[in-house]
Amino acid sequence: MDSKKLLSPKELAEYMGISIGTVYSYTYQKLIPYIKIGRLARFEPVAVEAWIKERRIEPFRMN
């Protein structure tokens, strides 16, 4: 994926494997980083990847 290209909500949904409704919901709730261009929301792949990594849950390990 070209990290300089901004993704549309549809492209982001396909990339993440989620519904476009979920993308719009995350955007409306300001849960996911996005750029507003006029009335359009666009997503930077690098920012979205960082956002995903922040939410990673590591498995619990007992010693």
HTML snippet that shows the backbone in 3Dmol.js (N, CA, C, O; Angstrom):
<script src="https://3Dmol.org/build/3Dmol-min.js"></script>
<div id="view" style="width:600px;height:400px;position:relative"></div>
<script>
const pdb = `
ATOM      1  N   MET A   1       0.844  -1.183   0.000  1.00  0.00           N
ATOM      2  CA  MET A   1       0.000   0.000   0.000  1.00  0.00           C
ATOM      3  C   MET A   1       0.881   1.235   0.000  1.00  0.00           C
ATOM      4  O   MET A   1       1.879   1.303   0.718  1.00  0.00           O
ATOM      5  N   ASP A   2       0.506   2.196  -0.802  1.00  0.00           N
ATOM      6  CA  ASP A   2       1.249   3.450  -0.887  1.00  0.00           C
ATOM      7  C   ASP A   2       0.955   4.271   0.367  1.00  0.00           C
ATOM      8  O   ASP A   2      -0.178   4.701   0.585  1.00  0.00           O
ATOM      9  N   SER A   3       1.984   4.485   1.189  1.00  0.00           N
ATOM     10  CA  SER A   3       1.781   5.181   2.462  1.00  0.00           C
ATOM     11  C   SER A   3       1.499   6.668   2.291  1.00  0.00           C
ATOM     12  O   SER A   3       1.065   7.322   3.239  1.00  0.00           O
ATOM     13  N   LYS A   4       1.740   7.219   1.087  1.00  0.00           N
ATOM     14  CA  LYS A   4       1.481   8.643   0.857  1.00  0.00           C
ATOM     15  C   LYS A   4       0.064   8.901   0.373  1.00  0.00           C
ATOM     16  O   LYS A   4      -0.417  10.032   0.454  1.00  0.00           O
ATOM     17  N   LYS A   5      -0.609   7.881  -0.125  1.00  0.00           N
ATOM     18  CA  LYS A   5      -1.973   8.034  -0.631  1.00  0.00           C
ATOM     19  C   LYS A   5      -2.955   8.055   0.530  1.00  0.00           C
ATOM     20  O   LYS A   5      -2.868   7.231   1.440  1.00  0.00           O
ATOM     21  N   LEU A   6      -3.869   8.976   0.495  1.00  0.00           N
ATOM     22  CA  LEU A   6      -4.924   9.021   1.505  1.00  0.00           C
ATOM     23  C   LEU A   6      -6.025   8.055   1.098  1.00  0.00           C
ATOM     24  O   LEU A   6      -6.383   7.964  -0.076  1.00  0.00           O
ATOM     25  N   LEU A   7      -6.553   7.342   2.067  1.00  0.00           N
ATOM     26  CA  LEU A   7      -7.590   6.357   1.802  1.00  0.00           C
ATOM     27  C   LEU A   7      -8.973   6.940   2.032  1.00  0.00           C
ATOM     28  O   LEU A   7      -9.179   7.746   2.940  1.00  0.00           O
ATOM     29  N   SER A   8      -9.916   6.524   1.201  1.00  0.00           N
ATOM     30  CA  SER A   8     -11.318   6.875   1.407  1.00  0.00           C
ATOM     31  C   SER A   8     -11.880   5.940   2.481  1.00  0.00           C
ATOM     32  O   SER A   8     -11.246   4.938   2.812  1.00  0.00           O
ATOM     33  N   PRO A   9     -13.045   6.248   3.024  1.00  0.00           N
ATOM     34  CA  PRO A   9     -13.652   5.336   4.003  1.00  0.00           C
ATOM     35  C   PRO A   9     -13.852   3.923   3.437  1.00  0.00           C
ATOM     36  O   PRO A   9     -13.644   2.937   4.144  1.00  0.00           O
ATOM     37  N   LYS A  10     -14.249   3.827   2.188  1.00  0.00           N
ATOM     38  CA  LYS A  10     -14.451   2.516   1.557  1.00  0.00           C
ATOM     39  C   LYS A  10     -13.132   1.749   1.459  1.00  0.00           C
ATOM     40  O   LYS A  10     -13.075   0.559   1.768  1.00  0.00           O
ATOM     41  N   GLU A  11     -12.082   2.432   1.032  1.00  0.00           N
ATOM     42  CA  GLU A  11     -10.771   1.788   0.920  1.00  0.00           C
ATOM     43  C   GLU A  11     -10.263   1.348   2.289  1.00  0.00           C
ATOM     44  O   GLU A  11      -9.686   0.269   2.423  1.00  0.00           O
ATOM     45  N   LEU A  12     -10.477   2.180   3.302  1.00  0.00           N
ATOM     46  CA  LEU A  12     -10.044   1.829   4.658  1.00  0.00           C
ATOM     47  C   LEU A  12     -10.811   0.613   5.169  1.00  0.00           C
ATOM     48  O   LEU A  12     -10.226  -0.279   5.783  1.00  0.00           O
ATOM     49  N   ALA A  13     -12.109   0.575   4.917  1.00  0.00           N
ATOM     50  CA  ALA A  13     -12.927  -0.565   5.343  1.00  0.00           C
ATOM     51  C   ALA A  13     -12.414  -1.853   4.705  1.00  0.00           C
ATOM     52  O   ALA A  13     -12.296  -2.877   5.378  1.00  0.00           O
ATOM     53  N   GLU A  14     -12.115  -1.805   3.425  1.00  0.00           N
ATOM     54  CA  GLU A  14     -11.588  -2.984   2.732  1.00  0.00           C
ATOM     55  C   GLU A  14     -10.227  -3.376   3.291  1.00  0.00           C
ATOM     56  O   GLU A  14      -9.958  -4.559   3.500  1.00  0.00           O
ATOM     57  N   TYR A  15      -9.373  -2.398   3.533  1.00  0.00           N
ATOM     58  CA  TYR A  15      -8.035  -2.648   4.055  1.00  0.00           C
ATOM     59  C   TYR A  15      -8.084  -3.294   5.433  1.00  0.00           C
ATOM     60  O   TYR A  15      -7.332  -4.225   5.719  1.00  0.00           O
ATOM     61  N   MET A  16      -8.985  -2.788   6.294  1.00  0.00           N
ATOM     62  CA  MET A  16      -9.065  -3.276   7.672  1.00  0.00           C
ATOM     63  C   MET A  16      -9.962  -4.502   7.814  1.00  0.00           C
ATOM     64  O   MET A  16      -9.935  -5.175   8.845  1.00  0.00           O
ATOM     65  N   GLY A  17     -10.748  -4.792   6.794  1.00  0.00           N
ATOM     66  CA  GLY A  17     -11.660  -5.931   6.869  1.00  0.00           C
ATOM     67  C   GLY A  17     -12.848  -5.669   7.775  1.00  0.00           C
ATOM     68  O   GLY A  17     -13.335  -6.578   8.447  1.00  0.00           O
ATOM     69  N   ILE A  18     -13.315  -4.425   7.795  1.00  0.00           N
ATOM     70  CA  ILE A  18     -14.476  -4.051   8.603  1.00  0.00           C
ATOM     71  C   ILE A  18     -15.500  -3.399   7.687  1.00  0.00           C
ATOM     72  O   ILE A  18     -15.198  -3.097   6.532  1.00  0.00           O
ATOM     73  N   SER A  19     -16.697  -3.183   8.189  1.00  0.00           N
ATOM     74  CA  SER A  19     -17.737  -2.563   7.366  1.00  0.00           C
ATOM     75  C   SER A  19     -17.489  -1.062   7.240  1.00  0.00           C
ATOM     76  O   SER A  19     -16.848  -0.444   8.090  1.00  0.00           O
ATOM     77  N   ILE A  20     -18.008  -0.500   6.164  1.00  0.00           N
ATOM     78  CA  ILE A  20     -17.875   0.942   5.972  1.00  0.00           C
ATOM     79  C   ILE A  20     -18.653   1.687   7.057  1.00  0.00           C
ATOM     80  O   ILE A  20     -18.284   2.799   7.435  1.00  0.00           O
ATOM     81  N   GLY A  21     -19.721   1.080   7.554  1.00  0.00           N
ATOM     82  CA  GLY A  21     -20.477   1.675   8.656  1.00  0.00           C
ATOM     83  C   GLY A  21     -19.633   1.812   9.912  1.00  0.00           C
ATOM     84  O   GLY A  21     -19.743   2.796  10.643  1.00  0.00           O
ATOM     85  N   THR A  22     -18.790   0.818  10.156  1.00  0.00           N
ATOM     86  CA  THR A  22     -17.890   0.880  11.309  1.00  0.00           C
ATOM     87  C   THR A  22     -16.883   2.010  11.129  1.00  0.00           C
ATOM     88  O   THR A  22     -16.584   2.733  12.079  1.00  0.00           O
ATOM     89  N   VAL A  23     -16.363   2.163   9.923  1.00  0.00           N
ATOM     90  CA  VAL A  23     -15.430   3.267   9.647  1.00  0.00           C
ATOM     91  C   VAL A  23     -16.110   4.604   9.923  1.00  0.00           C
ATOM     92  O   VAL A  23     -15.536   5.470  10.584  1.00  0.00           O
ATOM     93  N   TYR A  24     -17.336   4.773   9.416  1.00  0.00           N
ATOM     94  CA  TYR A  24     -18.057   6.022   9.660  1.00  0.00           C
ATOM     95  C   TYR A  24     -18.345   6.221  11.145  1.00  0.00           C
ATOM     96  O   TYR A  24     -18.270   7.343  11.647  1.00  0.00           O
ATOM     97  N   SER A  25     -18.673   5.140  11.848  1.00  0.00           N
ATOM     98  CA  SER A  25     -18.932   5.235  13.282  1.00  0.00           C
ATOM     99  C   SER A  25     -17.674   5.663  14.032  1.00  0.00           C
ATOM    100  O   SER A  25     -17.729   6.554  14.879  1.00  0.00           O
ATOM    101  N   TYR A  26     -16.540   5.031  13.726  1.00  0.00           N
ATOM    102  CA  TYR A  26     -15.276   5.405  14.367  1.00  0.00           C
ATOM    103  C   TYR A  26     -14.921   6.859  14.068  1.00  0.00           C
ATOM    104  O   TYR A  26     -14.422   7.576  14.935  1.00  0.00           O
ATOM    105  N   THR A  27     -15.183   7.286  12.838  1.00  0.00           N
ATOM    106  CA  THR A  27     -14.884   8.666  12.444  1.00  0.00           C
ATOM    107  C   THR A  27     -15.791   9.640  13.198  1.00  0.00           C
ATOM    108  O   THR A  27     -15.320  10.633  13.752  1.00  0.00           O
ATOM    109  N   TYR A  28     -17.087   9.352  13.214  1.00  0.00           N
ATOM    110  CA  TYR A  28     -18.053  10.217  13.897  1.00  0.00           C
ATOM    111  C   TYR A  28     -17.711  10.356  15.386  1.00  0.00           C
ATOM    112  O   TYR A  28     -17.835  11.439  15.958  1.00  0.00           O
ATOM    113  N   GLN A  29     -17.278   9.248  16.007  1.00  0.00           N
ATOM    114  CA  GLN A  29     -16.935   9.263  17.427  1.00  0.00           C
ATOM    115  C   GLN A  29     -15.509   9.746  17.691  1.00  0.00           C
ATOM    116  O   GLN A  29     -15.071   9.830  18.838  1.00  0.00           O
ATOM    117  N   LYS A  30     -14.796  10.061  16.610  1.00  0.00           N
ATOM    118  CA  LYS A  30     -13.392  10.512  16.675  1.00  0.00           C
ATOM    119  C   LYS A  30     -12.513   9.484  17.381  1.00  0.00           C
ATOM    120  O   LYS A  30     -11.665   9.832  18.203  1.00  0.00           O
ATOM    121  N   LEU A  31     -12.729   8.217  17.050  1.00  0.00           N
ATOM    122  CA  LEU A  31     -11.937   7.138  17.625  1.00  0.00           C
ATOM    123  C   LEU A  31     -10.729   6.800  16.753  1.00  0.00           C
ATOM    124  O   LEU A  31      -9.753   6.227  17.238  1.00  0.00           O
ATOM    125  N   ILE A  32     -10.792   7.150  15.484  1.00  0.00           N
ATOM    126  CA  ILE A  32      -9.738   6.808  14.536  1.00  0.00           C
ATOM    127  C   ILE A  32      -9.184   8.109  13.949  1.00  0.00           C
ATOM    128  O   ILE A  32      -9.944   9.047  13.710  1.00  0.00           O
ATOM    129  N   PRO A  33      -7.872   8.176  13.715  1.00  0.00           N
ATOM    130  CA  PRO A  33      -7.323   9.417  13.155  1.00  0.00           C
ATOM    131  C   PRO A  33      -7.735   9.590  11.692  1.00  0.00           C
ATOM    132  O   PRO A  33      -7.664   8.656  10.894  1.00  0.00           O
ATOM    133  N   TYR A  34      -8.166  10.803  11.365  1.00  0.00           N
ATOM    134  CA  TYR A  34      -8.550  11.094   9.990  1.00  0.00           C
ATOM    135  C   TYR A  34      -8.265  12.549   9.661  1.00  0.00           C
ATOM    136  O   TYR A  34      -8.024  13.375  10.542  1.00  0.00           O
ATOM    137  N   ILE A  35      -8.299  12.834   8.384  1.00  0.00           N
ATOM    138  CA  ILE A  35      -8.086  14.192   7.893  1.00  0.00           C
ATOM    139  C   ILE A  35      -9.378  14.638   7.234  1.00  0.00           C
ATOM    140  O   ILE A  35      -9.968  13.900   6.446  1.00  0.00           O
ATOM    141  N   LYS A  36      -9.810  15.825   7.551  1.00  0.00           N
ATOM    142  CA  LYS A  36     -11.029  16.369   6.965  1.00  0.00           C
ATOM    143  C   LYS A  36     -10.637  17.267   5.797  1.00  0.00           C
ATOM    144  O   LYS A  36      -9.901  18.237   5.976  1.00  0.00           O
ATOM    145  N   ILE A  37     -11.118  16.950   4.625  1.00  0.00           N
ATOM    146  CA  ILE A  37     -10.887  17.748   3.420  1.00  0.00           C
ATOM    147  C   ILE A  37     -12.255  18.186   2.932  1.00  0.00           C
ATOM    148  O   ILE A  37     -12.968  17.430   2.272  1.00  0.00           O
ATOM    149  N   GLY A  38     -12.608  19.407   3.265  1.00  0.00           N
ATOM    150  CA  GLY A  38     -13.967  19.854   2.981  1.00  0.00           C
ATOM    151  C   GLY A  38     -14.928  19.032   3.817  1.00  0.00           C
ATOM    152  O   GLY A  38     -14.845  19.019   5.045  1.00  0.00           O
ATOM    153  N   ARG A  39     -15.844  18.343   3.141  1.00  0.00           N
ATOM    154  CA  ARG A  39     -16.788  17.462   3.837  1.00  0.00           C
ATOM    155  C   ARG A  39     -16.330  16.019   3.864  1.00  0.00           C
ATOM    156  O   ARG A  39     -17.009  15.164   4.433  1.00  0.00           O
ATOM    157  N   LEU A  40     -15.185  15.737   3.256  1.00  0.00           N
ATOM    158  CA  LEU A  40     -14.704  14.367   3.113  1.00  0.00           C
ATOM    159  C   LEU A  40     -13.726  13.977   4.215  1.00  0.00           C
ATOM    160  O   LEU A  40     -12.897  14.785   4.634  1.00  0.00           O
ATOM    161  N   ALA A  41     -13.828  12.756   4.675  1.00  0.00           N
ATOM    162  CA  ALA A  41     -12.857  12.195   5.623  1.00  0.00           C
ATOM    163  C   ALA A  41     -11.896  11.327   4.831  1.00  0.00           C
ATOM    164  O   ALA A  41     -12.315  10.507   4.014  1.00  0.00           O
ATOM    165  N   ARG A  42     -10.617  11.508   5.072  1.00  0.00           N
ATOM    166  CA  ARG A  42      -9.580  10.699   4.435  1.00  0.00           C
ATOM    167  C   ARG A  42      -8.630  10.205   5.517  1.00  0.00           C
ATOM    168  O   ARG A  42      -8.491  10.820   6.574  1.00  0.00           O
ATOM    169  N   PHE A  43      -7.984   9.092   5.234  1.00  0.00           N
ATOM    170  CA  PHE A  43      -7.178   8.411   6.241  1.00  0.00           C
ATOM    171  C   PHE A  43      -5.767   8.182   5.738  1.00  0.00           C
ATOM    172  O   PHE A  43      -5.566   7.715   4.617  1.00  0.00           O
ATOM    173  N   GLU A  44      -4.769   8.518   6.588  1.00  0.00           N
ATOM    174  CA  GLU A  44      -3.366   8.262   6.272  1.00  0.00           C
ATOM    175  C   GLU A  44      -3.034   6.838   6.713  1.00  0.00           C
ATOM    176  O   GLU A  44      -3.201   6.513   7.889  1.00  0.00           O
ATOM    177  N   PRO A  45      -2.572   5.987   5.810  1.00  0.00           N
ATOM    178  CA  PRO A  45      -2.248   4.613   6.194  1.00  0.00           C
ATOM    179  C   PRO A  45      -1.272   4.521   7.367  1.00  0.00           C
ATOM    180  O   PRO A  45      -1.441   3.666   8.236  1.00  0.00           O
ATOM    181  N   VAL A  46      -0.264   5.376   7.407  1.00  0.00           N
ATOM    182  CA  VAL A  46       0.719   5.332   8.498  1.00  0.00           C
ATOM    183  C   VAL A  46       0.048   5.649   9.839  1.00  0.00           C
ATOM    184  O   VAL A  46       0.326   4.986  10.838  1.00  0.00           O
ATOM    185  N   ALA A  47      -0.813   6.632   9.868  1.00  0.00           N
ATOM    186  CA  ALA A  47      -1.509   7.003  11.108  1.00  0.00           C
ATOM    187  C   ALA A  47      -2.462   5.895  11.549  1.00  0.00           C
ATOM    188  O   ALA A  47      -2.582   5.613  12.741  1.00  0.00           O
ATOM    189  N   VAL A  48      -3.135   5.272  10.589  1.00  0.00           N
ATOM    190  CA  VAL A  48      -4.058   4.188  10.918  1.00  0.00           C
ATOM    191  C   VAL A  48      -3.286   2.983  11.456  1.00  0.00           C
ATOM    192  O   VAL A  48      -3.718   2.352  12.421  1.00  0.00           O
ATOM    193  N   GLU A  49      -2.154   2.662  10.843  1.00  0.00           N
ATOM    194  CA  GLU A  49      -1.325   1.550  11.332  1.00  0.00           C
ATOM    195  C   GLU A  49      -0.872   1.806  12.770  1.00  0.00           C
ATOM    196  O   GLU A  49      -0.906   0.899  13.601  1.00  0.00           O
ATOM    197  N   ALA A  50      -0.450   3.030  13.065  1.00  0.00           N
ATOM    198  CA  ALA A  50      -0.035   3.381  14.429  1.00  0.00           C
ATOM    199  C   ALA A  50      -1.208   3.247  15.393  1.00  0.00           C
ATOM    200  O   ALA A  50      -1.047   2.758  16.512  1.00  0.00           O
ATOM    201  N   TRP A  51      -2.386   3.684  14.957  1.00  0.00           N
ATOM    202  CA  TRP A  51      -3.596   3.590  15.773  1.00  0.00           C
ATOM    203  C   TRP A  51      -3.913   2.131  16.084  1.00  0.00           C
ATOM    204  O   TRP A  51      -4.275   1.795  17.212  1.00  0.00           O
ATOM    205  N   ILE A  52      -3.776   1.266  15.079  1.00  0.00           N
ATOM    206  CA  ILE A  52      -4.033  -0.159  15.268  1.00  0.00           C
ATOM    207  C   ILE A  52      -3.027  -0.746  16.266  1.00  0.00           C
ATOM    208  O   ILE A  52      -3.410  -1.501  17.159  1.00  0.00           O
ATOM    209  N   LYS A  53      -1.754  -0.404  16.117  1.00  0.00           N
ATOM    210  CA  LYS A  53      -0.717  -0.937  17.009  1.00  0.00           C
ATOM    211  C   LYS A  53      -0.935  -0.500  18.458  1.00  0.00           C
ATOM    212  O   LYS A  53      -0.624  -1.251  19.383  1.00  0.00           O
ATOM    213  N   GLU A  54      -1.465   0.703  18.662  1.00  0.00           N
ATOM    214  CA  GLU A  54      -1.750   1.184  20.020  1.00  0.00           C
ATOM    215  C   GLU A  54      -2.813   0.336  20.705  1.00  0.00           C
ATOM    216  O   GLU A  54      -2.861   0.270  21.933  1.00  0.00           O
ATOM    217  N   ARG A  55      -3.657  -0.308  19.922  1.00  0.00           N
ATOM    218  CA  ARG A  55      -4.749  -1.091  20.469  1.00  0.00           C
ATOM    219  C   ARG A  55      -4.427  -2.570  20.603  1.00  0.00           C
ATOM    220  O   ARG A  55      -5.275  -3.362  21.013  1.00  0.00           O
ATOM    221  N   ARG A  56      -3.230  -2.931  20.265  1.00  0.00           N
ATOM    222  CA  ARG A  56      -2.821  -4.330  20.338  1.00  0.00           C
ATOM    223  C   ARG A  56      -2.801  -4.800  21.794  1.00  0.00           C
ATOM    224  O   ARG A  56      -2.272  -4.117  22.671  1.00  0.00           O
ATOM    225  N   ILE A  57      -3.373  -5.950  22.029  1.00  0.00           N
ATOM    226  CA  ILE A  57      -3.385  -6.558  23.355  1.00  0.00           C
ATOM    227  C   ILE A  57      -2.388  -7.695  23.346  1.00  0.00           C
ATOM    228  O   ILE A  57      -2.513  -8.634  22.559  1.00  0.00           O
ATOM    229  N   GLU A  58      -1.402  -7.612  24.215  1.00  0.00           N
ATOM    230  CA  GLU A  58      -0.406  -8.677  24.313  1.00  0.00           C
ATOM    231  C   GLU A  58      -0.951  -9.807  25.167  1.00  0.00           C
ATOM    232  O   GLU A  58      -1.680  -9.562  26.128  1.00  0.00           O
ATOM    233  N   PRO A  59      -0.610 -11.033  24.829  1.00  0.00           N
ATOM    234  CA  PRO A  59      -1.105 -12.156  25.621  1.00  0.00           C
ATOM    235  C   PRO A  59      -0.514 -12.135  27.037  1.00  0.00           C
ATOM    236  O   PRO A  59       0.621 -11.707  27.251  1.00  0.00           O
ATOM    237  N   PHE A  60      -1.308 -12.604  27.982  1.00  0.00           N
ATOM    238  CA  PHE A  60      -0.865 -12.684  29.369  1.00  0.00           C
ATOM    239  C   PHE A  60       0.095 -13.852  29.496  1.00  0.00           C
ATOM    240  O   PHE A  60      -0.183 -14.946  29.005  1.00  0.00           O
ATOM    241  N   ARG A  61       1.209 -13.626  30.143  1.00  0.00           N
ATOM    242  CA  ARG A  61       2.198 -14.696  30.329  1.00  0.00           C
ATOM    243  C   ARG A  61       2.471 -14.889  31.814  1.00  0.00           C
ATOM    244  O   ARG A  61       2.806 -13.949  32.535  1.00  0.00           O
ATOM    245  N   MET A  62       2.321 -16.107  32.240  1.00  0.00           N
ATOM    246  CA  MET A  62       2.618 -16.434  33.630  1.00  0.00           C
ATOM    247  C   MET A  62       4.064 -16.922  33.722  1.00  0.00           C
ATOM    248  O   MET A  62       4.551 -17.634  32.844  1.00  0.00           O
ATOM    249  N   ASN A  63       4.722 -16.534  34.776  1.00  0.00           N
ATOM    250  CA  ASN A  63       6.117 -16.984  34.977  1.00  0.00           C
ATOM    251  C   ASN A  63       6.186 -18.278  35.723  1.00  0.00           C
ATOM    252  O   ASN A  63       7.277 -18.790  35.972  1.00  0.00           O
TER     253      ASN A  63
END
`;
const viewer = $3Dmol.createViewer("view");
viewer.addModel(pdb, "pdb");
viewer.setStyle({}, {cartoon: {color: "spectrum"}});
viewer.zoomTo();
viewer.render();
</script>
